[in-house]
Amino acid sequence: MMRKLLLISLTGLLTLPALAGREERHRAWIIHNRVAGVPPTPQLLNDMEAQLNANNTEGAIQLAMQHPNFLNVVVKNWFKPWSNQAQNMNVQLNDFVALAVGLIRDNLPFDEILYGDHLYVAPEDRLATLGITNVPAFARNNNNHYRELENRSLNWVQAIERVPQSQMTTIADTAGAITTRAFGEAYFQAGTNRRMTRFVFMNFLCHDFEHVHDVNVPDFRVRRDVERNPGDDSRTYLSKCVGCHAGQDALGGAWAYFDFTNGQTQYTPGQVRPKMNQNGIFYPQGHVTVDDSWINLWNRNQNAQRLGWSSSVPNSGNGARSLGRTLAKSRAFGECMVARSWELLCNRKFKSQERSVREQLTAEFMGPMNYNMRSLFASTLNRCVSDEN
């Protein structure tokens, strides 16, 4: 009997390391598939397993992020829905997606996606070095450059280089994604430019207007095309319409000089686009846009806490870049990037009991990480994969 117990004990001792090894190898497999969308090579799996056995989960994740699929496919497809109203992934590569991916590749602070003077293009000499042919040069009035780059190279991220957006587009008031051609086509075309405000909030602050609806915001910036007595009942305006329009119209002045016509984002400094003041017959006493000034009226009441505005940036200003910076420095921006990264890499939303995890990741992202998305990805995956095991 004693001999049998001894054999069982020895068998258990021999089995534990083997099980531990299989567990770390399984974790490495999960991490790589989440990051790259494909299984790792045997050698890379061994290297990642070694990192995990050394309690260096982030090191294993960083190894996985070196796979070309991470940026060329996974992150690219993550950003594509942000560039169109339908939130459709099945669209062509465009200047916004290239910009977003480029900032991550180069480890630049991702808050600059809303105010940086950045654009990523593939120069002819760089394409020639990589053996990529028949890619049209960048043009302001079409998307051919990015479409053909994606069609002709599985590793298109290798070909792009960062250049000043203002130099390539002649737009002086560049604001990262906001002033790209893709965003102009989706959100500046036709309409009244309110669409741009809404989708910037949706894409980068994770709040649609019903989330920030506040009827207590003063309405002195609501434009003339908004009826104050819809259906012959002013209570509808006071209890519903004003809750969104008071805040968004006060911010929307930042886009006064922008439009999308003739296939390109147009910028006419000092000249308010006619769309900003159209349909003035509905309420002639309403606000008339005369310049590109904006005011943040959502920095009070419940939205002061909900959106977490930073005291380091102004609550008013002129133009797209200044507003983009104010939005990017809000806590809502950080929380949104954390939530989106969690859904991408953990394949689920945060659970209610994970609020402290979300808050910690947000604080790290906006603080020590300095808005570095690769660091955020690594910390995110480290937490959720560890919890799953």
Contacts in CASP RR format, 6 or more apart in sequence:
PFRMAT RR
TARGET T0000
AUTHOR 0000-0000-0000
METHOD contacts of the structure
MODEL  1
MMRKLLLISLTGLLTLPALAGREERHRAWIIHNRVAGVPPTPQLLNDMEA
QLNANNTEGAIQLAMQHPNFLNVVVKNWFKPWSNQAQNMNVQLNDFVALA
VGLIRDNLPFDEILYGDHLYVAPEDRLATLGITNVPAFARNNNNHYRELE
NRSLNWVQAIERVPQSQMTTIADTAGAITTRAFGEAYFQAGTNRRMTRFV
FMNFLCHDFEHVHDVNVPDFRVRRDVERNPGDDSRTYLSKCVGCHAGQDA
LGGAWAYFDFTNGQTQYTPGQVRPKMNQNGIFYPQGHVTVDDSWINLWNR
NQNAQRLGWSSSVPNSGNGARSLGRTLAKSRAFGECMVARSWELLCNRKF
KSQERSVREQLTAEFMGPMNYNMRSLFASTLNRCVSDEN
20 53 0 8 1.000
21 49 0 8 1.000
21 53 0 8 1.000
23 389 0 8 1.000
24 49 0 8 1.000
24 52 0 8 1.000
24 53 0 8 1.000
25 45 0 8 1.000
25 49 0 8 1.000
26 389 0 8 1.000
27 52 0 8 1.000
27 57 0 8 1.000
27 60 0 8 1.000
27 385 0 8 1.000
27 389 0 8 1.000
28 40 0 8 1.000
28 45 0 8 1.000
28 48 0 8 1.000
28 49 0 8 1.000
28 51 0 8 1.000
28 52 0 8 1.000
28 60 0 8 1.000
29 39 0 8 1.000
29 40 0 8 1.000
29 45 0 8 1.000
30 385 0 8 1.000
30 388 0 8 1.000
31 48 0 8 1.000
31 57 0 8 1.000
31 60 0 8 1.000
31 61 0 8 1.000
31 64 0 8 1.000
31 381 0 8 1.000
31 385 0 8 1.000
32 38 0 8 1.000
32 39 0 8 1.000
32 40 0 8 1.000
32 44 0 8 1.000
32 45 0 8 1.000
32 48 0 8 1.000
32 64 0 8 1.000
32 67 0 8 1.000
33 39 0 8 1.000
34 64 0 8 1.000
34 345 0 8 1.000
34 346 0 8 1.000
34 347 0 8 1.000
34 381 0 8 1.000
34 385 0 8 1.000
35 61 0 8 1.000
35 64 0 8 1.000
35 65 0 8 1.000
35 67 0 8 1.000
35 70 0 8 1.000
35 74 0 8 1.000
35 345 0 8 1.000
35 377 0 8 1.000
35 381 0 8 1.000
36 64 0 8 1.000
36 65 0 8 1.000
36 67 0 8 1.000
36 69 0 8 1.000
36 70 0 8 1.000
36 73 0 8 1.000
36 74 0 8 1.000
37 69 0 8 1.000
37 73 0 8 1.000
37 74 0 8 1.000
38 67 0 8 1.000
38 69 0 8 1.000
39 45 0 8 1.000
40 48 0 8 1.000
40 64 0 8 1.000
40 67 0 8 1.000
44 63 0 8 1.000
44 64 0 8 1.000
44 67 0 8 1.000
47 63 0 8 1.000
48 60 0 8 1.000
48 63 0 8 1.000
48 64 0 8 1.000
49 60 0 8 1.000
51 57 0 8 1.000
51 59 0 8 1.000
51 60 0 8 1.000
51 63 0 8 1.000
52 60 0 8 1.000
57 382 0 8 1.000
57 385 0 8 1.000
57 386 0 8 1.000
58 378 0 8 1.000
58 379 0 8 1.000
58 382 0 8 1.000
59 378 0 8 1.000
61 377 0 8 1.000
61 378 0 8 1.000
61 381 0 8 1.000
61 382 0 8 1.000
62 374 0 8 1.000
62 378 0 8 1.000
64 70 0 8 1.000
65 374 0 8 1.000
65 377 0 8 1.000
65 378 0 8 1.000
68 154 0 8 1.000
68 155 0 8 1.000
68 157 0 8 1.000
71 101 0 8 1.000
71 102 0 8 1.000
71 104 0 8 1.000
71 105 0 8 1.000
71 157 0 8 1.000
72 154 0 8 1.000
72 155 0 8 1.000
72 156 0 8 1.000
72 157 0 8 1.000
74 344 0 8 1.000
75 100 0 8 1.000
75 101 0 8 1.000
75 104 0 8 1.000
76 93 0 8 1.000
76 97 0 8 1.000
76 101 0 8 1.000
77 89 0 8 1.000
78 340 0 8 1.000
78 344 0 8 1.000
79 96 0 8 1.000
79 97 0 8 1.000
79 100 0 8 1.000
79 101 0 8 1.000
80 88 0 8 1.000
80 89 0 8 1.000
80 90 0 8 1.000
80 91 0 8 1.000
80 93 0 8 1.000
80 97 0 8 1.000
81 87 0 8 1.000
81 88 0 8 1.000
81 89 0 8 1.000
82 96 0 8 1.000
82 100 0 8 1.000
82 177 0 8 1.000
82 203 0 8 1.000
83 91 0 8 1.000
83 94 0 8 1.000
83 96 0 8 1.000
83 97 0 8 1.000
83 182 0 8 1.000
83 183 0 8 1.000
83 186 0 8 1.000
84 91 0 8 1.000
84 182 0 8 1.000
84 186 0 8 1.000
85 186 0 8 1.000
85 187 0 8 1.000
85 195 0 8 1.000
85 199 0 8 1.000
92 143 0 8 1.000
92 146 0 8 1.000
92 147 0 8 1.000
92 150 0 8 1.000
93 146 0 8 1.000
93 147 0 8 1.000
93 149 0 8 1.000
93 150 0 8 1.000
93 156 0 8 1.000
94 143 0 8 1.000
94 146 0 8 1.000
94 180 0 8 1.000
94 181 0 8 1.000
94 182 0 8 1.000
95 119 0 8 1.000
95 120 0 8 1.000
95 143 0 8 1.000
95 146 0 8 1.000
95 180 0 8 1.000
95 181 0 8 1.000
95 182 0 8 1.000
96 177 0 8 1.000
96 180 0 8 1.000
96 181 0 8 1.000
96 182 0 8 1.000
96 183 0 8 1.000
97 146 0 8 1.000
97 182 0 8 1.000
98 119 0 8 1.000
98 120 0 8 1.000
98 121 0 8 1.000
98 146 0 8 1.000
98 160 0 8 1.000
99 113 0 8 1.000
99 118 0 8 1.000
99 119 0 8 1.000
99 120 0 8 1.000
99 176 0 8 1.000
99 177 0 8 1.000
99 180 0 8 1.000
100 113 0 8 1.000
100 177 0 8 1.000
101 120 0 8 1.000
101 157 0 8 1.000
101 160 0 8 1.000
102 108 0 8 1.000
102 120 0 8 1.000
102 157 0 8 1.000
102 160 0 8 1.000
102 162 0 8 1.000
103 109 0 8 1.000
103 110 0 8 1.000
103 112 0 8 1.000
103 113 0 8 1.000
103 118 0 8 1.000
103 373 0 8 1.000
104 110 0 8 1.000
104 373 0 8 1.000
104 374 0 8 1.000
105 157 0 8 1.000
106 162 0 8 1.000
107 372 0 8 1.000
107 374 0 8 1.000
108 118 0 8 1.000
109 370 0 8 1.000
109 371 0 8 1.000
109 372 0 8 1.000
110 337 0 8 1.000
110 371 0 8 1.000
110 372 0 8 1.000
110 373 0 8 1.000
111 328 0 8 1.000
111 329 0 8 1.000
111 333 0 8 1.000
111 371 0 8 1.000
112 118 0 8 1.000
112 176 0 8 1.000
112 328 0 8 1.000
112 371 0 8 1.000
113 176 0 8 1.000
113 177 0 8 1.000
113 204 0 8 1.000
113 328 0 8 1.000
114 175 0 8 1.000
114 176 0 8 1.000
114 177 0 8 1.000
114 178 0 8 1.000
114 200 0 8 1.000
114 204 0 8 1.000
114 324 0 8 1.000
114 325 0 8 1.000
114 327 0 8 1.000
114 328 0 8 1.000
114 333 0 8 1.000
115 175 0 8 1.000
115 176 0 8 1.000
115 321 0 8 1.000
115 322 0 8 1.000
115 324 0 8 1.000
115 325 0 8 1.000
115 328 0 8 1.000
116 165 0 8 1.000
116 174 0 8 1.000
116 175 0 8 1.000
116 176 0 8 1.000
116 321 0 8 1.000
117 164 0 8 1.000
117 165 0 8 1.000
117 166 0 8 1.000
117 174 0 8 1.000
117 176 0 8 1.000
117 321 0 8 1.000
118 162 0 8 1.000
118 163 0 8 1.000
118 164 0 8 1.000
118 165 0 8 1.000
118 176 0 8 1.000
119 162 0 8 1.000
119 163 0 8 1.000
119 164 0 8 1.000
119 165 0 8 1.000
119 168 0 8 1.000
119 169 0 8 1.000
119 176 0 8 1.000
119 180 0 8 1.000
120 160 0 8 1.000
120 161 0 8 1.000
120 162 0 8 1.000
120 163 0 8 1.000
121 138 0 8 1.000
121 145 0 8 1.000
121 160 0 8 1.000
121 161 0 8 1.000
121 163 0 8 1.000
121 168 0 8 1.000
122 132 0 8 1.000
122 135 0 8 1.000
122 145 0 8 1.000
122 149 0 8 1.000
122 156 0 8 1.000
122 159 0 8 1.000
122 160 0 8 1.000
122 161 0 8 1.000
123 161 0 8 1.000
124 137 0 8 1.000
126 159 0 8 1.000
126 161 0 8 1.000
127 133 0 8 1.000
127 135 0 8 1.000
127 159 0 8 1.000
130 153 0 8 1.000
130 155 0 8 1.000
130 158 0 8 1.000
130 159 0 8 1.000
132 149 0 8 1.000
132 152 0 8 1.000
132 153 0 8 1.000
132 159 0 8 1.000
133 152 0 8 1.000
134 148 0 8 1.000
134 152 0 8 1.000
135 145 0 8 1.000
135 148 0 8 1.000
135 149 0 8 1.000
135 152 0 8 1.000
136 144 0 8 1.000
136 145 0 8 1.000
136 148 0 8 1.000
137 145 0 8 1.000
138 145 0 8 1.000
138 168 0 8 1.000
139 145 0 8 1.000
140 168 0 8 1.000
140 169 0 8 1.000
140 181 0 8 1.000
140 263 0 8 1.000
140 264 0 8 1.000
140 265 0 8 1.000
141 262 0 8 1.000
141 263 0 8 1.000
141 264 0 8 1.000
142 263 0 8 1.000
143 181 0 8 1.000
143 182 0 8 1.000
149 156 0 8 1.000
149 159 0 8 1.000
149 160 0 8 1.000
150 156 0 8 1.000
153 159 0 8 1.000
164 174 0 8 1.000
165 171 0 8 1.000
165 174 0 8 1.000
165 176 0 8 1.000
165 179 0 8 1.000
165 180 0 8 1.000
166 172 0 8 1.000
166 174 0 8 1.000
169 179 0 8 1.000
169 265 0 8 1.000
169 267 0 8 1.000
170 267 0 8 1.000
171 179 0 8 1.000
171 265 0 8 1.000
171 267 0 8 1.000
172 267 0 8 1.000
172 269 0 8 1.000
173 179 0 8 1.000
173 257 0 8 1.000
173 267 0 8 1.000
173 269 0 8 1.000
173 292 0 8 1.000
173 319 0 8 1.000
173 320 0 8 1.000
173 321 0 8 1.000
174 320 0 8 1.000
174 321 0 8 1.000
175 319 0 8 1.000
175 320 0 8 1.000
175 321 0 8 1.000
175 323 0 8 1.000
175 324 0 8 1.000
177 183 0 8 1.000
177 204 0 8 1.000
178 196 0 8 1.000
178 200 0 8 1.000
178 320 0 8 1.000
178 324 0 8 1.000
179 258 0 8 1.000
179 265 0 8 1.000
179 267 0 8 1.000
179 320 0 8 1.000
180 265 0 8 1.000
181 263 0 8 1.000
181 264 0 8 1.000
181 265 0 8 1.000
183 196 0 8 1.000
183 199 0 8 1.000
183 265 0 8 1.000
184 196 0 8 1.000
184 258 0 8 1.000
184 260 0 8 1.000
184 265 0 8 1.000
185 260 0 8 1.000
185 263 0 8 1.000
185 265 0 8 1.000
186 195 0 8 1.000
186 199 0 8 1.000
187 193 0 8 1.000
187 195 0 8 1.000
187 196 0 8 1.000
187 199 0 8 1.000
187 200 0 8 1.000
188 195 0 8 1.000
188 196 0 8 1.000
188 255 0 8 1.000
188 258 0 8 1.000
188 259 0 8 1.000
188 260 0 8 1.000
188 265 0 8 1.000
189 259 0 8 1.000
189 260 0 8 1.000
189 261 0 8 1.000
190 260 0 8 1.000
190 275 0 8 1.000
191 275 0 8 1.000
192 223 0 8 1.000
192 225 0 8 1.000
192 275 0 8 1.000
192 276 0 8 1.000
192 278 0 8 1.000
193 252 0 8 1.000
193 253 0 8 1.000
193 255 0 8 1.000
193 256 0 8 1.000
193 258 0 8 1.000
193 259 0 8 1.000
193 273 0 8 1.000
193 275 0 8 1.000
193 276 0 8 1.000
194 248 0 8 1.000
194 249 0 8 1.000
194 252 0 8 1.000
196 252 0 8 1.000
196 255 0 8 1.000
196 258 0 8 1.000
197 248 0 8 1.000
197 251 0 8 1.000
197 252 0 8 1.000
197 255 0 8 1.000
198 208 0 8 1.000
198 209 0 8 1.000
198 248 0 8 1.000
200 324 0 8 1.000
200 327 0 8 1.000
201 207 0 8 1.000
201 208 0 8 1.000
201 209 0 8 1.000
201 212 0 8 1.000
201 327 0 8 1.000
202 208 0 8 1.000
204 327 0 8 1.000
204 328 0 8 1.000
204 333 0 8 1.000
204 336 0 8 1.000
204 337 0 8 1.000
205 307 0 8 1.000
205 327 0 8 1.000
205 330 0 8 1.000
205 332 0 8 1.000
205 333 0 8 1.000
205 336 0 8 1.000
206 332 0 8 1.000
206 335 0 8 1.000
206 336 0 8 1.000
206 339 0 8 1.000
206 340 0 8 1.000
207 306 0 8 1.000
207 307 0 8 1.000
207 332 0 8 1.000
207 336 0 8 1.000
209 244 0 8 1.000
209 248 0 8 1.000
210 244 0 8 1.000
211 306 0 8 1.000
212 244 0 8 1.000
212 247 0 8 1.000
212 298 0 8 1.000
212 303 0 8 1.000
212 306 0 8 1.000
212 307 0 8 1.000
213 243 0 8 1.000
213 244 0 8 1.000
214 243 0 8 1.000
214 246 0 8 1.000
214 247 0 8 1.000
214 298 0 8 1.000
214 301 0 8 1.000
214 302 0 8 1.000
214 303 0 8 1.000
215 238 0 8 1.000
215 239 0 8 1.000
215 240 0 8 1.000
215 242 0 8 1.000
215 243 0 8 1.000
215 246 0 8 1.000
216 301 0 8 1.000
217 242 0 8 1.000
217 243 0 8 1.000
217 246 0 8 1.000
217 247 0 8 1.000
217 250 0 8 1.000
217 297 0 8 1.000
217 298 0 8 1.000
217 300 0 8 1.000
217 301 0 8 1.000
218 246 0 8 1.000
218 297 0 8 1.000
219 242 0 8 1.000
219 245 0 8 1.000
219 246 0 8 1.000
220 287 0 8 1.000
221 246 0 8 1.000
221 247 0 8 1.000
221 249 0 8 1.000
221 250 0 8 1.000
221 287 0 8 1.000
221 295 0 8 1.000
221 297 0 8 1.000
222 242 0 8 1.000
222 245 0 8 1.000
222 246 0 8 1.000
222 249 0 8 1.000
222 286 0 8 1.000
222 287 0 8 1.000
223 245 0 8 1.000
223 249 0 8 1.000
223 276 0 8 1.000
223 277 0 8 1.000
223 280 0 8 1.000
223 286 0 8 1.000
223 287 0 8 1.000
223 288 0 8 1.000
223 289 0 8 1.000
224 277 0 8 1.000
224 279 0 8 1.000
224 280 0 8 1.000
224 281 0 8 1.000
224 282 0 8 1.000
224 283 0 8 1.000
224 284 0 8 1.000
224 285 0 8 1.000
224 286 0 8 1.000
224 287 0 8 1.000
224 288 0 8 1.000
225 278 0 8 1.000
225 279 0 8 1.000
225 280 0 8 1.000
225 282 0 8 1.000
225 283 0 8 1.000
226 237 0 8 1.000
226 241 0 8 1.000
226 245 0 8 1.000
226 249 0 8 1.000
226 282 0 8 1.000
226 283 0 8 1.000
226 286 0 8 1.000
227 237 0 8 1.000
227 241 0 8 1.000
227 282 0 8 1.000
227 283 0 8 1.000
228 234 0 8 1.000
228 237 0 8 1.000
228 283 0 8 1.000
229 237 0 8 1.000
230 236 0 8 1.000
230 237 0 8 1.000
230 241 0 8 1.000
246 297 0 8 1.000
247 297 0 8 1.000
247 298 0 8 1.000
249 287 0 8 1.000
250 294 0 8 1.000
250 295 0 8 1.000
250 296 0 8 1.000
250 297 0 8 1.000
251 294 0 8 1.000
251 295 0 8 1.000
251 296 0 8 1.000
251 297 0 8 1.000
251 298 0 8 1.000
251 323 0 8 1.000
252 294 0 8 1.000
252 323 0 8 1.000
253 276 0 8 1.000
253 289 0 8 1.000
253 292 0 8 1.000
253 293 0 8 1.000
253 294 0 8 1.000
253 319 0 8 1.000
254 292 0 8 1.000
254 293 0 8 1.000
254 294 0 8 1.000
254 317 0 8 1.000
254 318 0 8 1.000
254 319 0 8 1.000
254 320 0 8 1.000
254 322 0 8 1.000
254 323 0 8 1.000
254 324 0 8 1.000
255 276 0 8 1.000
255 292 0 8 1.000
255 319 0 8 1.000
255 320 0 8 1.000
256 272 0 8 1.000
256 273 0 8 1.000
256 276 0 8 1.000
256 289 0 8 1.000
256 291 0 8 1.000
256 292 0 8 1.000
256 319 0 8 1.000
257 267 0 8 1.000
257 268 0 8 1.000
257 269 0 8 1.000
257 270 0 8 1.000
257 271 0 8 1.000
257 272 0 8 1.000
257 273 0 8 1.000
257 292 0 8 1.000
257 319 0 8 1.000
258 265 0 8 1.000
258 266 0 8 1.000
258 267 0 8 1.000
258 273 0 8 1.000
258 320 0 8 1.000
259 265 0 8 1.000
259 266 0 8 1.000
259 268 0 8 1.000
259 273 0 8 1.000
259 275 0 8 1.000
260 266 0 8 1.000
266 273 0 8 1.000
270 291 0 8 1.000
270 292 0 8 1.000
272 289 0 8 1.000
272 290 0 8 1.000
272 291 0 8 1.000
272 292 0 8 1.000
276 289 0 8 1.000
277 288 0 8 1.000
277 289 0 8 1.000
280 286 0 8 1.000
291 318 0 8 1.000
292 318 0 8 1.000
292 319 0 8 1.000
292 320 0 8 1.000
293 316 0 8 1.000
293 317 0 8 1.000
293 318 0 8 1.000
293 319 0 8 1.000
294 316 0 8 1.000
294 317 0 8 1.000
294 318 0 8 1.000
294 319 0 8 1.000
294 322 0 8 1.000
294 323 0 8 1.000
295 315 0 8 1.000
295 316 0 8 1.000
295 317 0 8 1.000
296 309 0 8 1.000
296 315 0 8 1.000
296 316 0 8 1.000
296 326 0 8 1.000
298 307 0 8 1.000
299 307 0 8 1.000
299 309 0 8 1.000
299 315 0 8 1.000
306 332 0 8 1.000
307 330 0 8 1.000
307 331 0 8 1.000
307 332 0 8 1.000
308 330 0 8 1.000
308 331 0 8 1.000
308 332 0 8 1.000
309 315 0 8 1.000
309 326 0 8 1.000
309 329 0 8 1.000
309 330 0 8 1.000
309 331 0 8 1.000
310 326 0 8 1.000
310 329 0 8 1.000
310 330 0 8 1.000
310 331 0 8 1.000
312 329 0 8 1.000
313 325 0 8 1.000
313 326 0 8 1.000
313 329 0 8 1.000
314 322 0 8 1.000
314 326 0 8 1.000
315 326 0 8 1.000
317 323 0 8 1.000
327 333 0 8 1.000
331 362 0 8 1.000
331 366 0 8 1.000
334 362 0 8 1.000
334 365 0 8 1.000
334 366 0 8 1.000
334 371 0 8 1.000
335 358 0 8 1.000
335 362 0 8 1.000
337 365 0 8 1.000
337 371 0 8 1.000
337 373 0 8 1.000
337 376 0 8 1.000
338 358 0 8 1.000
338 361 0 8 1.000
338 362 0 8 1.000
338 365 0 8 1.000
338 376 0 8 1.000
338 380 0 8 1.000
339 349 0 8 1.000
339 350 0 8 1.000
339 358 0 8 1.000
341 373 0 8 1.000
341 376 0 8 1.000
341 377 0 8 1.000
341 380 0 8 1.000
342 348 0 8 1.000
342 349 0 8 1.000
342 350 0 8 1.000
342 358 0 8 1.000
342 361 0 8 1.000
342 380 0 8 1.000
342 384 0 8 1.000
343 349 0 8 1.000
345 377 0 8 1.000
345 380 0 8 1.000
345 381 0 8 1.000
345 384 0 8 1.000
346 380 0 8 1.000
346 381 0 8 1.000
346 384 0 8 1.000
346 385 0 8 1.000
350 357 0 8 1.000
350 358 0 8 1.000
357 383 0 8 1.000
361 376 0 8 1.000
361 379 0 8 1.000
361 380 0 8 1.000
361 383 0 8 1.000
364 375 0 8 1.000
364 376 0 8 1.000
364 379 0 8 1.000
365 371 0 8 1.000
365 372 0 8 1.000
365 375 0 8 1.000
365 376 0 8 1.000
369 375 0 8 1.000
369 376 0 8 1.000
369 379 0 8 1.000
END
